[in-house]
């Protein structure tokens, strides 16, 4: 079972309603595992080219993306991917930044490693195409 945190807010009013320390606990758990390299499948939704909406197998070593492979078709636009958002450290940082400014933030953490297995962010309900999400599966540490 995964730990889920839902953060929502209204414009200008108390946007961070997460339980105290939830992102801090997730970061601490991730760091305590000491993972230096891993592979993970990431599927993102965003306002981006269709080839970037497919599941991608991402290989990370020492916090840096070293390989990205489209699992359904070749990646035609890998240059516009934000590689930082394809690392667990980057996604944890994104959660930390978004919790104070997003109108909607929904995060589900892996109970063993602490990384977000599901992440949805919408900065404003009044702006089209500013929302995005990530789903992480098939994580393998080495």
N, C-alpha and C positions, 0 to 999 in steps of 0.2 A: 504494500500500500504506500502511496506517495503522500507527502505533506503538501497541501494546497493552501495558497494565500490569495485572497481576492482583495484588490485595492481599487476603490472607486472614489469619485469625489465630484463635487459640483464646482463650477468655475469660482475660484477665489476662496473656497471654503474647505479647509482641512483635508487636503488631498491624500495625505499619508495616513491611512487607517490600518496599516499592517500591525500584526502583533509585534511587540517590542523585540528587536533582535532577529527577526526571521531571516532577512537577507544576510545579516552578520553571521548568523548560525550556519547558513548555507555556505557562505564563503569559508568560514572556519572549518567546516566539515570537508569541503573540497581540498583546502590546503593541507589538512591533516592526513589526507590519503597519499600525498606525495606523488601524484601521477605526473610522470615526465613526458609520456607519449600515449596517444590514444587514437582510435578511429571511432567515428560516430556518423550515423546517417542523420542528416538535417533536411527537413522540408520546411520551406518558408512560404508565407503568403505575403505579397506586397504588390505595389503598383510597379511592376518590372516586366521585362521580356519573358515570354512563356518558357523558354529553356531554363530559366532560373526558378521556376515554380515546381520543378520536379524534385524528387528525393536526390540528394547529393551525398556521396560518401566522402567525408573529410578526414584527412590524416593530419595530426598535429604533433609536433615535437618541441619540447621546451617552450611552449606557448605560441609557437609560430605554425601557421598553416603551410604544410609542405606539399600537399596534393589535394585536389578536388576533382571528383569524377561524377558526372551526371549518370544516374542509374537507369534512365529511360531513353536518353538521347545525348549526343555530344553537347557540351556547354559552348554556346556561340558567343556569350557575353561575359566570360569570367572576369574580365577587366573591370566590370562595374560592381562586382560583389564587394561588400565591405568585409574583408577577411577577418577583421577584429570580431565581427558578429558571428563568425564561424568557429570561434574558440569558446570554450567554457568560461575562461576568465573574462572574455569580452562580453559574453551574455550576462554574467553575474554583475559586471560593471554597468551594463545597460539597465538591468533591473534596479540597481541602486540609484542611477540617475533618473530613471523614469518614475520612480515612486513619489518623487516630490513635484513632478510637473505633468504627468499624464492624467487625463481624465479617467481612463480605465486601464488597469493593469491587473492581469490575471497570470499567476505563476504557479506551477506545480513542480516541486523539487524531487529529485531522485533521493530516496531515503538512505541509501548506502554511501553515495558520493557527494550529494548536495547540489549537483548541477540542475539547471532548469530542464525538465523533460518536456514542458509545455510553457510557452510564453506568448501572451497576447498584449499588445499595447495600442491604445488609441489616445493620441494627445488631445484631440478636440472632436466632439461629436458634430461640430459645425463645419469641419474641413473634410472634403472628400479625399480619399486616397492617402491619408496620413497614417492610417493604421497598418499594422503588420503583425505577423505571428511567426513563431518557430516551434517545431516539434522535433525532438531528438530521440532517436531509437538506436538499437543495436550498438550500444556503447561497448567498446573493448579497450581496456587499459593495458599498457605494457611498459 
